C-alpha cells in the first residue's frame, strides 16, 4: 500500500477509488433491483466511476497520442455510458439501463483492471514486486 500511496498524483486516488468502484459495483450486481438501497448504491457507484474517469485524464504513463492513450478513450466512453444508463433508468427503460451499467462495470473496471497488471505498471509492481 505504501508503494501505491507514494506514486505521483492522481494515481493513488484513481486506484483506490477504482477498487471501491469494483466492490460497490459487485455488490450492486447482486442487490435486489429497484429498491431504495439499489438506487443509493447506484449513485455511489456512478460517483466513483466518474471520479475514476476524470482522474484518468491526469495520468500519462502510456503516451501513444501526445499525453493520451486508448485508455483515455475508454474513460470518455465510460462517462457517456454512465449517463446513458442513468437516462434509461429515468425514462423507465430498465433493460437498456441494465445493459449500459453492467457492461460499463465489466468493460471499464474489470477488463481495464486486468491491463493495470501489465508488467511495469503500478498495480503489477504492488502485487508482484
C-alpha positions in Angstrom: 0.0 0.0 0.0 2.9 2.4 0.8 4.2 1.9 -2.8 0.8 2.9 -4.2 0.5 6.0 -1.9 4.0 7.1 -2.9 3.0 7.3 -6.6 2.6 10.6 -8.5 -0.9 12.2 -8.0 -3.6 11.3 -9.0 -2.6 7.6 -9.3 -3.2 6.7 -5.7 -6.7 8.4 -5.7 -7.5 6.8 -9.0 -6.5 3.3 -7.9 -8.2 3.5 -4.5 -11.4 4.9 -6.0 -11.4 2.2 -8.7 -11.0 -0.5 -6.1 -14.0 0.9 -4.2 -16.0 1.1 -7.5 -15.2 -2.6 -8.2 -16.5 -3.6 -4.8 -19.6 -1.3 -4.8 -20.4 -2.4 -8.4 -20.1 -6.0 -7.5 -22.4 -5.6 -4.6 -24.8 -3.6 -6.8 -24.9 -6.5 -9.2 -26.3 -8.9 -6.6 -28.6 -6.5 -4.8 -32.4 -6.7 -5.4 -33.1 -4.2 -8.2 -35.3 -1.1 -7.9 -35.1 -0.7 -4.2 -34.0 2.4 -2.4 -30.7 0.7 -1.5 -30.1 -0.2 -5.1 -30.7 3.4 -6.1 -28.5 4.7 -3.4 -25.7 2.3 -4.2 -26.1 3.1 -7.9 -25.5 6.8 -7.2 -22.4 5.9 -5.1 -21.1 3.7 -7.9 -21.8 6.4 -10.6 -19.9 8.9 -8.5 -17.0 6.6 -8.0 -16.9 5.8 -11.7 -16.9 9.5 -12.7 -14.0 10.2 -10.3 -12.1 7.3 -11.8 -12.7 8.6 -15.3 -11.8 12.2 -14.6 -8.7 11.3 -12.7 -7.6 9.1 -15.6 -7.1 12.2 -17.7 -4.3 13.3 -15.4 -2.4 10.0 -15.7 0.0 10.0 -18.6 2.0 6.7 -18.2 1.3 5.3 -21.7 1.6 8.2 -24.2 0.5 7.0 -27.6 -1.1 10.2 -28.8 0.7 13.1 -27.1 -0.2 12.7 -23.4 -3.1 10.3 -24.1 -3.7 6.7 -24.9 -6.6 4.3 -25.8 -7.5 4.1 -22.1 -8.5 7.8 -22.2 -11.0 6.9 -25.0 -12.4 4.3 -22.7 -12.8 7.0 -20.0 -14.7 9.2 -22.4 -16.9 6.2 -23.4 -17.5 5.3 -19.7 -18.7 8.8 -18.9 -21.1 8.7 -21.8 -22.3 5.2 -20.9 -22.9 6.0 -17.3 -25.0 9.0 -18.2 -26.9 6.9 -20.8 -27.5 4.3 -18.1 -29.0 7.0 -15.8 -31.0 8.3 -18.7 -32.5 4.9 -19.5 -33.4 4.4 -15.8 -35.1 7.8 -15.7 -37.3 7.1 -18.7 -38.2 3.6 -17.5 -36.2 1.6 -20.0 -34.7 -0.7 -17.4 -33.5 -3.2 -20.0 -31.2 -0.7 -21.6 -30.2 0.8 -18.1 -29.1 -2.7 -17.1 -27.2 -3.3 -20.3 -25.3 0.0 -20.0 -24.5 -0.3 -16.3 -23.5 -4.0 -16.4 -21.3 -3.6 -19.5 -19.7 -0.5 -18.1 -18.8 -2.4 -14.9 -17.3 -5.3 -16.8 -15.5 -3.3 -19.5 -14.4 -0.2 -17.7 -13.5 -1.8 -14.4 -12.8 -5.5 -14.7 -11.3 -5.7 -18.2 -9.4 -2.5 -17.8 -8.3 -3.5 -14.3 -6.5 -6.5 -15.9 -4.4 -4.1 -18.0 -3.2 -2.4 -14.9 -1.4 -5.6 -14.1 0.8 -5.4 -17.3 4.5 -5.7 -16.4 5.9 -2.4 -15.3 2.6 -0.9 -14.3 2.0 0.3 -10.8 -0.5 -2.4 -9.8 1.8 -5.1 -11.2 4.6 -3.8 -9.1 2.4 -3.6 -6.0 1.1 -7.2 -6.3 4.1 -9.0 -7.9 7.0 -6.8 -7.0 
